[in-house]
Each structure stands twice: as C-alpha cells, then as structure tokens.
Amino acid sequence: MTKVTASENYTISVLRQLSARGDRDAIVAGERRISGTEAAGTVLRFAAALRDSGLREGDGVALFVENSPEALLLQVAVHFAGCRLVFVPPEPGNSELEALVRRADVKMLLFDPDFEERTRRIVERTDIPHVLGIGASSLADDFLAAASRRTGLSLGEAADGRHLATLLYTGGTTGLPKLVVHRSSYYNDWVHLAERFTDEGSADSAVLVCTLLTHTSGHGGFLIGLLSGHTVVLLRTFDAGTALSVMDSERITRVMLVTPMLYELLDHPDCVPGRFPALTSLTYTGAAASPERLRQALACFGPVLHQVYGATENGLVAQLDPEEHDPQRPESLTSCGRPAPGVEVELRDEEGKPVPVGEPGELYVRSPTVMEGYWNDPERTAEVLDDQGWFRSGDIARQDENGYLYLVDRVRDIIVTGATADNVYSRLLDDFLLARPGIKDAAAVGLPGDDDKETVHVVLVPRDPGDVPDLPRLTREIVDALGDLYTPASYAIADALPRTAVGKTDKKALRAALLTNA
C-alpha cells in the first residue's frame, strides 16, 4: 500500500485501492454489485459536482443518510474536494438535529429521500444555501442526477490533506450539541492501520458493514475495508437474521459490530456453530461485552473475536486480539486489551496523580487519533483536553502488570452509597447479572437516597417475560459474590433497556425513567 504524506489527501489511497480492483466487486448492497472502477469514477464525479456547486475548501457538507453505496462514496468525495464532512445521524430528535446543523455552519445538506419530511423541518428552521437529495425528492433537486452529467476530477485535483476535517456528533443538550473535530492525522492513522489487513485483501475477502455510516464504527469500518482491498458488503439497516444470511451467502471474512448487535446475533436461531467457516475476524466495539456472552460467541464463531475499545473523541485506544480471548484465563474476557501502537494511557486519581499498577483510576489518553476538540466550543474542549494533548475519557479503569486494561465503570455511573469509603462499580454488577441464567439484559444505576447518598437499583430484562427471576435469591447471590455494598435497594422488570446511538445502555435515560416513575 502506498504511504501517505502529511499533506496528501488520504482519499487518494482509497481511490487507488478501488481502481486496483478493476471489474471486481468493491461494494455489495443487496442486489447491487459495484465494481472498483465504477466506485472510483463515482467518487470523482461526486467531487466534481460538489465543486461545481461553488463549495470551497473547508465549507461544511452535512450528510443526513442511512447506509447506501451513495452515502459511502459521498463521504470520500466530500474529503477529496477538501470540504468539511458533517455527520447528521438519524437517532436524535428534530430539535437536536436542527441545533447540530446550525452549530456546524453547514453550506450544503445532502439527505436520503427516506428522511425527506425530517429534512423539510430542518430546512424550514435553518439557513442552508444548498439542499439536495441523494436521489429523487419533492423537496430538492437530485444530486445524483446532477453528478451523473459531470466529468470526474482527476487524482491530481485532490485537496491538500491538511485542510480535511470531520465533525462527528456525540450528543449534548438541545441547542448545544457536542461536535467532535478530527483532521488528517486521524485518517492517516487509519491508512496505516489498514496495512495490517492488506494481505487478506484477496478476491475472496469481504467485510460486512452493518453499523451506521454516520457513526465512527461504520465510517471507519468501510474505509479500512476499502483501504485493505476487501469487498465492502453493506446493510442498509441492521437485522440479525439478514446479517447472518449475508455472512453466509457472501462468505464474509471480517465483520464489525457494536456489542448489542453481537448479542442479537447470538440470540438468533440461525446462529449455529460451524456455519461461517470463512469468518476470520469479528470485531465488537461501542460497549463492553459480558464474559458470559463472549464465551457464547467463542463457542459459536470460534477464535475470531477482536475487541476494539475507543470513543468518538479519542479514536482507537486499546484492542484485545483473537488469541487473547482465552476461556482458560477467565480474566482475559474482562479486559479491553492493551493500548494500540502509538497510544499513550495514564490512570489518574481525583487529584490528577497517577495511581499504582492494579488500582482503579480515570483513564487519560494521548494519541494521533485524539480529537482536535469540540467544534467552536473551547470551554467544553478545555474540560476534557489539556494543552499537552491528554484526553480525559471519563472511564474508570485499572491496568495490570502486563499492560492489559480493565474497564471498571464510567465516572458518572459509579454509585456512591456512602456506606463505606468504597464505591459501587455498576459495570461489575452488570456483568455479574448477565451471567445469571434467565437474565437477558441488566443494568445497575444509582438513585438519590438520604443525605446525598445513592442507593443501588437494578433493572432486569428476563429471557422469558413470564419467568421473572427469584429476586430474594438473586440478592443473596449478589451479596455472596460482590459483598453487602452491592445489595440492590430495589428491582424493576423491563422488556428492554434504552440504548444510546452506539448501542450502549443509556443509564442517563434509565435513571430519568426510574425517577419519573418513582
């Protein structure tokens, strides 16, 4: 693979890989099969159409899309043209999306026709110079039709890579969403990471992308797939049965999932051991996985599990490779791996001082993939990113003498009971509950008690809604395993737990619901 220089646009590497595939499939989406030559030409025509619209380097181009080949190739085209890529994920409410677009200083909004009505509302409440549909729409002109009439740019017309920027949504209160800024160093690191998988990029290698392209997992997953010479097999939306069928029919060799998606695969009746002999790597990310579920995944898929720990703000932090998922060493299934090459980590106490090996502390990260900051938000940037490049993750972790990291909890999810000097680490209780027979999902949260103390509340999702666990017995098992401090003050039974956009249990929403119903 050709190395990129500091100023070279990483999209040139993507286009070279696509062109090298020639007539071989580069992208598969349902019945559609797009060759490398066609994909590369489409990117260059899209880039020409963007420039013909009067966009200049650095102008914001927002994508409000579901997964499609056009959405995938547009992401490459926006950066080839030197524009600032702004992701507008579909999960937030309309008011939050309007605030996102307004705050991101968007010059063009490209939308999926399936989102026409939501786009109409955004357009009515914001001032965007150019609004175009990715396909036919009654709201706006068709960008695809316009691009089809353009002559594609040449590789020599790529923008200087130093001007690249991507804004990724990571939540916030309505009116002030947090927009993470990543620039060329973030993408250059992906180019080098993809080199690890290039030898696998034969005609028979295929990566399944079924997380949203507007999220880090989907965006990074397809780029690394293209850069390493894999065929990218794209699902418009995730469905466990469809994903399993495609993994079989397309002989998928690599797949990236957020952890709840892995659970859905394991719970599907078509997920049977031995069905996927071509699979060499199953990457799970976005949220910690319970050891019990990982043992189940190893039994079904074999020794192919690859955990990636990171976040939108800090990129790749640590990874646990397939050979490190060892059921004979149970502690390995509780680790998120060792820091990736080029990543520095420190665990610090509340005063910002390093903690001893083996002791829990807040995780700080420094690497080329740490964000530049929050877009036009220096105050919130300063809260998490210091002038030496250290990012404060908000995760509590410990590190053993061999360098393996173990996530203990989120800072905001620690339950402070005040009963002793110790805290209740909710993730420890979550993992214990998920290993109990009959429990499909579980979450522990702290709710206000007396004198600013918190009490432990547990929400359970039974595997069989008609078979609620014996709660007094469950409490005895918790106390026996974890101690009196972890004694739940109460339980609630639910059909499902709320999830964040990346599939993590939304404990903030869970607390709010419990307080509302109290």
Secondary structure, DSSP 8 states (H G I E B T S, - for coil): -----SSS-THHHHHHHHHHHTTSEEEEETTEEEEHHHHHHHHHHHHHHHHHTT--TT-EEEEE--S-HHHHHHHHHHHHTT-EEEE--SSS-HHHHHHHHHHTTEEEEEE-GGGHHHHHHHHHHS--SEEEESS--SSSEEHHHHHHTS----GGG---GGG-EEEEEEEEETTEEEEEEE-HHHHHHHHHHHGGGGGG-STT-EEEE-S-TTSHHHHHHHHHHHHTT-EEEE-SS--HHHHHHHHHHTT-SEEEEEHHHHHHHHHSTT--TTS-TT--EEEEESS---HHHHHHHHHHH-S-EEEEEEETTTEEEEEE-GGG--TTSGGGGG--BEE-TT-EEEEE-TTS-B--TTS-EEEEEESTTS-SEETT-HHHHHHHB-TTS-EEEEEEEEE-TTS-EEEEEEGGG-B---SSSS-B-HHHHHHHHHTSTTEEEEEEEEEE-STT-EEEEEEEEESSTT----HHHHHHHHHHHH-GGG--SEEEE-S---B-TTS-B-HHHHHHHHHHH-
